[in-house]
Amino acid sequence: MHITYTKVVHLSHVVAADIPRWPDDPAPRFEIVAERATHGYFLRRLTIGEHSATHVNAPLSFRSGAAAIDAYAAQSLVAPAVLLDVRAAAARDADYLASPADLAAWEAVHGRLPAGSVVLLHTGWASRWNDPAAFLNAGSDGRMHFPGISPALADALVAERAAAGVGIDTHGVDGGLDGRFRVNARLLDSTRLVLENLANLDQLPPTGSTLVVGVLRLQGGSGSPAAVLALVP
């Protein structure tokens, strides 16, 4: 793969103790275990959930005996990316699920989605990141309301476009109302990339970027916090 680029964009949020987190997931914790004055160096212990902050989901998270995050091949973590901008629809409807019609509208302008692409959904939700309550957007019944990807679009990307994965700037590709994780399950029938809580998607063009996904190779991991970079032409 030959990659040319003019800038590099962080697509990961900064990890802090007060970031938005899935209900009942552990809050990130930083504990100082070594001080320069005493030990000659500074060191903290980090406690964090496998699906906290900007992260990658692995098939093991949704299917017993499936591949863990340490099974992802190095070459699968570098992939071309395209951007589907659904901000207008998400602004009208917090529960909006991107559909095959959104893909068709993108292809009408840019041509057929290249096989092996990671499809990034720009919903605009990252603007809420610093307000965890607004980011998760739970109603009075406790159900979360944020945009996601429809099962129909997930099927189309897998069966018809040979996509390498998807990413989104919300806390879940399934959308807040879907407690069955159907999109995750469909996409993770193999070791595709499923990226959640992405940042700075407004800095990417519709085509031409390359993703570089740094995962922690956690043995038996259901996923991993990730340092995601976009190499932008």
VEXPA-472619 format. One line per 10 residues: number of its first residue (from 1); for each residue y, z, x of C-alpha. Coordinates in Angstrom, 3 decimals. Layout:
! residues N
NUM	Y,Z,X | ...;
END
This chain:
! residues 233
1	0.000,0.000,0.000 | 3.392,-1.042,1.403 | 6.221,1.163,0.133 | 9.935,0.506,0.581 | 12.555,2.886,-0.766 | 16.219,3.784,-0.450 | 16.155,7.376,-1.679 | 13.768,10.243,-2.374 | 14.076,12.339,-5.536 | 12.595,15.780,-6.189;
11	10.717,15.664,-9.496 | 9.721,19.345,-9.264 | 11.714,22.297,-10.520 | 12.472,25.199,-8.210 | 9.899,27.965,-8.726 | 11.499,31.274,-9.750 | 10.365,34.398,-11.565 | 12.184,33.506,-14.787 | 11.061,29.891,-15.311 | 9.735,28.804,-18.720;
21	6.026,29.530,-19.019 | 3.288,28.898,-21.520 | 2.676,31.865,-23.855 | 0.390,34.459,-22.228 | 0.475,32.700,-18.837 | 1.330,35.023,-15.951 | 4.945,35.108,-14.852 | 5.530,34.016,-11.240 | 5.946,37.052,-9.008 | 7.297,37.326,-5.468;
31	6.396,40.411,-3.462 | 7.698,41.025,0.057 | 4.789,41.891,2.361 | 6.424,41.471,5.773 | 9.981,42.115,6.985 | 11.581,40.704,10.110 | 12.770,44.146,11.214 | 9.240,45.589,11.010 | 6.858,42.685,11.573 | 9.009,40.144,13.364;
41	8.814,37.666,10.469 | 9.506,37.460,6.729 | 6.684,36.816,4.247 | 6.234,37.065,0.508 | 3.109,37.070,-1.632 | 3.327,34.606,-4.514 | 1.460,35.092,-7.780 | 1.585,32.084,-10.091 | -0.545,30.439,-12.762 | -2.274,27.159,-11.981;
51	-0.317,25.490,-14.808 | 3.096,27.006,-14.121 | 6.303,25.279,-12.995 | 5.949,21.546,-12.285 | 2.183,21.108,-12.140 | -0.863,18.860,-12.331 | -3.702,19.406,-14.804 | -7.278,18.783,-13.671 | -10.221,17.769,-15.893 | -11.819,21.206,-15.392;
61	-9.033,22.722,-17.460 | -10.352,21.045,-20.593 | -14.047,20.350,-19.946 | -16.702,22.598,-18.467 | -18.262,21.210,-15.304 | -15.575,18.559,-14.851 | -13.657,17.841,-11.651 | -11.399,20.542,-10.250 | -8.068,19.910,-8.567 | -9.642,19.990,-5.093;
71	-11.690,16.901,-6.019 | -8.679,14.574,-6.277 | -8.796,11.900,-3.614 | -5.760,11.660,-1.351 | -5.057,8.066,-2.404 | -4.920,9.088,-6.084 | -1.894,11.277,-5.318 | 0.288,8.304,-4.362 | 0.892,5.852,-7.201 | 3.475,3.466,-8.658;
81	5.469,4.886,-11.550 | 7.244,3.465,-14.566 | 9.701,5.310,-16.798 | 9.700,5.234,-20.584 | 13.007,6.585,-21.879 | 12.486,8.230,-25.278 | 15.514,10.540,-25.173 | 17.100,9.141,-28.310 | 13.974,9.679,-30.384 | 13.419,13.162,-28.939;
91	17.019,14.107,-29.724 | 16.443,13.194,-33.365 | 13.046,14.882,-33.602 | 11.958,17.730,-31.310 | 8.333,17.019,-32.288 | 8.515,13.341,-31.381 | 5.340,11.860,-29.926 | 5.747,8.692,-27.885 | 3.678,5.905,-29.420 | 2.313,2.457,-28.586;
101	5.554,1.114,-30.078 | 7.481,2.740,-27.218 | 5.180,1.051,-24.735 | 5.604,-2.280,-26.527 | 9.393,-1.928,-26.393 | 9.230,-1.229,-22.649 | 6.903,-4.201,-22.062 | 9.188,-6.496,-24.088 | 11.809,-5.930,-21.380 | 9.759,-5.358,-18.222;
111	6.482,-7.194,-18.815 | 2.975,-5.836,-19.127 | 2.452,-2.393,-17.631 | 0.813,-2.846,-14.216 | -2.669,-1.353,-13.928 | -2.778,1.787,-11.842 | 0.673,2.976,-12.907 | 1.671,6.528,-13.778 | 3.739,6.449,-16.953 | 6.574,8.991,-16.959;
121	8.074,10.036,-20.304 | 11.764,10.876,-20.072 | 12.499,12.992,-23.156 | 15.601,14.738,-21.815 | 13.904,18.111,-22.233 | 14.459,19.101,-18.604 | 18.093,19.835,-19.492 | 16.744,22.951,-21.258 | 14.823,24.260,-18.233 | 17.261,27.060,-17.449;
131	16.922,28.395,-21.009 | 13.207,29.222,-21.440 | 13.555,29.933,-25.166 | 15.157,26.536,-25.773 | 12.658,24.788,-23.504 | 9.609,26.121,-25.385 | 11.535,25.979,-28.675 | 9.265,28.233,-30.711 | 9.837,28.448,-34.454 | 9.650,31.548,-36.601;
141	5.891,31.041,-36.890 | 5.511,31.028,-33.099 | 4.642,27.331,-32.912 | 6.430,25.419,-30.172 | 8.469,22.305,-30.851 | 8.881,19.876,-27.966 | 8.119,16.151,-27.537 | 4.892,14.747,-26.163 | 2.588,11.738,-26.108 | 0.605,10.584,-29.125;
151	-3.189,10.252,-28.912 | -2.755,6.576,-29.814 | -0.537,5.969,-26.785 | -2.943,7.897,-24.546 | -5.796,5.689,-25.782 | -3.770,2.539,-25.162 | -2.827,3.601,-21.642 | -6.436,4.402,-20.740 | -8.362,1.685,-22.549 | -5.907,-1.216,-22.450;
161	-3.600,-0.640,-19.460 | -5.797,1.176,-16.898 | -3.026,3.708,-16.269 | -3.443,6.116,-13.364 | -1.911,8.924,-15.367 | 1.130,10.211,-17.200 | 3.940,12.653,-16.632 | 6.514,14.333,-18.845 | 9.535,16.616,-18.549 | 8.244,19.059,-21.209;
171	5.630,21.788,-20.905 | 2.862,19.569,-22.257 | 1.918,15.933,-22.664 | 0.384,16.862,-26.032 | 3.626,18.039,-27.617 | 4.319,21.558,-28.787 | 2.554,21.356,-32.142 | -0.799,20.069,-30.866 | -3.012,23.043,-30.093 | -6.098,20.888,-29.548;
181	-4.872,19.237,-26.312 | -6.206,15.863,-27.405 | -4.024,13.838,-25.021 | -4.968,15.963,-22.013 | -8.630,15.665,-22.922 | -8.409,11.876,-23.290 | -6.507,11.306,-20.069 | -8.648,13.723,-18.088 | -11.989,12.117,-18.817 | -11.607,11.199,-15.133;
191	-9.324,12.373,-12.316 | -6.113,10.830,-13.591 | -2.755,12.427,-12.935 | -1.328,14.540,-15.743 | 2.044,15.904,-14.649 | 4.046,18.379,-16.734 | 7.447,20.067,-16.393 | 8.929,17.226,-14.350 | 12.575,17.266,-13.288 | 15.265,14.668,-12.512;
201	13.699,11.787,-14.393 | 17.237,10.623,-15.138 | 17.435,9.539,-11.490 | 14.568,7.032,-11.752 | 14.720,3.354,-12.735 | 12.320,1.927,-15.343 | 10.185,0.302,-12.622 | 9.672,0.265,-8.876 | 9.358,3.958,-7.972 | 6.385,5.436,-6.143;
211	5.140,8.960,-6.818 | 3.886,11.255,-4.087 | 2.170,14.298,-5.592 | 1.516,17.311,-3.401 | -1.105,19.625,-4.870 | -2.560,22.880,-3.633 | -6.225,22.079,-3.067 | -7.404,25.180,-4.906 | -11.180,25.450,-4.825 | -12.390,25.172,-8.409;
221	-8.794,24.919,-9.627 | -7.998,23.962,-13.216 | -4.740,22.522,-11.943 | -2.031,23.233,-9.415 | 1.696,23.730,-9.110 | 2.937,20.544,-7.505 | 5.662,19.203,-5.277 | 6.296,15.766,-6.795 | 8.517,13.253,-5.022 | 9.705,9.872,-6.221;
231	10.388,7.171,-3.657 | 13.014,5.041,-5.362 | 13.729,1.423,-4.327;
END
